[in-house]
Amino acid sequence: MTRIVKFRFQGLWNSEYPLVVFRLLETVERHNPHAIHLGFAYDRLTAFRPQLESITVQERAEKESARLSELDQQRDTLFNVIYSAAKAFQRAPMGEVSDHAHRVVTTFKKHGKNIPASNYTAETKRLFDLAADVEAQPDVKASLEVLSLWSLFGQMNDMNREFETLFMERKFRRGEETRVDTRTVRLECDKAITFLWNAIEMSVAQHGAEQYETLINTINALNSYYKTKLTARATRRKAKQAVEKEEPIEPFVEQE
């Protein structure tokens, strides 16, 4: 085949778009574009690489923000469940159980029962302080175990540690990233892709198909793969399926 199988890149998610363009560039690069009259078109598309890399970073940050929100909600829920359960046990007409519950409630109150209402940074520190306090008091730990709340307490601490790690990583990257207008970059990059496809077809007409056949076949395999995936996604969307909750399209793997 000497014509490019085209598809609308607009259907790709922002997290998918750069990966597809990078794969297209890798494919063309392997065929030495400057030697087969495609240098200008290839260089025009390659110029978008830094901006596409910024889009990738921004999309990762969006996912991290969603995960941070999820972790924050989970640690809030666990804190409230543990505290409410201990309060309920405290009112139970069972002396020993009530004593254990009182010890847990007192420790939680010491660090503030309003911890979940704190901002991200403050809540993280206060939960670490609470965990350290419990660790330093074997009797409080024992009380949590007697009340079957120790496992939940451990889960809350795990969530808090994961939250802090992700929060600090995101903060560090944000200090270095360059923000770009994703919509504008994609519109301009789409034009460069179309220009490259047209350049390939024009070169075939001018210089013959032989030296472009493998390149075109590989690009068509790539394009056909994503065209099929996007058509299926559009069908699911029309069927009212929540496609936004799906995993991104798996990157195209070239067959040997």
Number of C-alpha atoms within 10 A of each C-alpha: 11 19 16 19 16 15 16 11 20 13 16 18 13 18 19 18 17 22 16 18 20 17 17 18 19 12 18 20 16 9 15 13 18 14 8 14 16 20 16 14 20 23 15 16 22 19 12 18 16 12 19 24 17 18 26 19 17 21 17 14 17 14 12 17 15 12 16 20 13 14 21 20 14 16 24 19 14 20 23 16 15 22 21 14 17 26 17 13 19 21 14 14 9 10 11 13 17 20 16 22 26 20 19 27 21 16 18 22 14 11 14 14 16 13 19 21 11 12 10 15 11 13 19 22 15 16 22 15 13 19 17 11 17 19 12 11 11 11 14 22 20 17 22 22 15 14 17 13 20 17 11 17 21 13 15 23 20 13 21 22 16 14 23 17 10 17 17 11 13 17 11 11 13 14 8 8 13 14 12 15 10 16 12 10 14 20 12 12 23 17 13 20 20 14 16 21 21 15 18 24 18 16 17 20 11 9 13 13 17 10 13 18 15 14 19 23 16 17 22 20 18 21 21 17 16 23 20 12 16 19 13 12 20 15 13 13 13 11 10 9 13 11 15 10 7 9 7 13 15 9 13 15 10 11 6 3
